[in-house]
Amino acid sequence: MGRRSRHVLIPAAFCFGSTLAELSPKQAVFVAAYLGEANRNATEAARIAGYAHPPQQGPRLLENVGVKAAIDEHLSEIKRQGILLQQNRVDGLAERHQLL
């Protein structure tokens, strides 16, 4: 029996990261799975990405400089967007308060 190929949808947000472009396609799928469907489980992300030995390769991929940089870049972007959202809410409240 052959392995069935599994397609992983890579969110559009990942396409804009400069560090993701430096990864192999399989590493990019690992990063997307790690941050998404695998819920930050390296072994599960490696399995989703199609690595032969997920229990060994998952944790090893997290030590890869390029993979780590792509994950860090995406997490910092999420944090930045969250901060912007909070700032927009604060600005909106301040504006409504001035109108009163």
C-alpha positions as CSV (number, residue, x, y, z in Angstrom):
1,M,0.0,0.0,0.0
2,G,1.3,3.4,-0.9
3,R,1.1,6.5,1.1
4,R,-1.7,8.8,0.4
5,S,-0.7,12.4,-0.3
6,R,-2.2,14.9,2.1
7,H,-2.8,18.4,0.9
8,V,-2.3,21.1,3.5
9,L,-3.8,24.5,2.9
10,I,-1.2,27.2,3.6
11,P,-3.0,30.4,4.8
12,A,-2.4,33.5,2.7
13,A,-0.7,35.2,5.6
14,F,2.2,32.8,5.3
15,C,2.8,33.8,1.7
16,F,4.0,37.3,2.7
17,G,6.7,36.2,5.1
18,S,10.2,36.7,3.7
19,T,11.6,33.8,5.8
20,L,9.0,31.3,4.6
21,A,10.3,31.8,1.0
22,E,13.7,30.5,2.1
23,L,12.3,27.2,3.2
24,S,11.7,24.0,1.2
25,P,8.1,23.3,0.3
26,K,8.0,20.5,2.9
27,Q,9.4,22.8,5.6
28,A,6.8,25.5,4.7
29,V,4.0,22.9,5.1
30,F,5.6,21.9,8.5
31,V,5.5,25.6,9.6
32,A,1.9,26.1,8.5
33,A,0.8,22.8,10.1
34,Y,2.7,23.6,13.3
35,L,1.0,27.0,13.7
36,G,-2.3,25.7,12.5
37,E,-3.8,22.2,12.4
38,A,-1.1,20.6,14.6
39,N,-1.6,23.2,17.4
40,R,2.1,23.7,18.0
41,N,2.8,19.9,18.2
42,A,6.1,19.3,16.2
43,T,5.5,15.6,15.8
44,E,2.0,16.1,14.4
45,A,3.2,18.9,12.1
46,A,5.9,16.7,10.7
47,R,3.4,13.9,10.1
48,I,1.1,16.3,8.3
49,A,4.0,17.6,6.2
50,G,4.8,14.0,5.2
51,Y,8.1,13.4,6.9
52,A,9.1,9.7,7.2
53,H,9.9,9.8,10.9
54,P,7.8,12.5,12.6
55,P,8.8,11.8,16.2
56,Q,12.4,12.4,15.4
57,Q,12.1,15.0,12.6
58,G,9.5,17.2,14.2
59,P,11.6,18.4,17.2
60,R,14.7,18.5,14.9
61,L,12.8,20.9,12.5
62,L,12.1,23.3,15.4
63,E,15.9,23.6,15.8
64,N,16.4,24.5,12.2
65,V,17.3,28.2,11.9
66,G,15.1,28.9,8.9
67,V,12.1,27.1,10.3
68,K,12.5,28.8,13.7
69,A,12.8,32.2,12.0
70,A,9.6,31.6,10.0
71,I,7.7,30.5,13.1
72,D,9.0,33.5,15.1
73,E,8.2,35.9,12.2
74,H,4.6,34.7,12.0
75,L,4.1,34.8,15.7
76,S,5.4,38.3,15.9
77,E,3.1,39.4,13.1
78,I,0.1,37.9,15.0
79,K,1.2,39.8,18.1
80,R,1.6,43.0,16.1
81,Q,-1.9,42.6,14.6
82,G,-3.3,42.0,18.0
83,I,-1.7,45.1,19.4
84,L,-3.0,47.1,16.4
85,L,-6.5,45.8,17.0
86,Q,-6.4,46.8,20.7
87,Q,-5.0,50.2,19.8
88,N,-7.9,50.7,17.3
89,R,-10.4,49.8,20.0
90,V,-8.8,52.2,22.5
91,D,-8.8,55.0,19.8
92,G,-12.4,54.3,19.0
93,L,-13.4,54.5,22.7
94,A,-11.4,57.7,23.2
95,E,-13.1,59.3,20.1
96,R,-16.6,58.3,21.4
97,H,-15.7,59.7,24.8
98,Q,-14.7,63.1,23.3
99,L,-18.0,63.2,21.4
100,L,-19.9,62.9,24.6
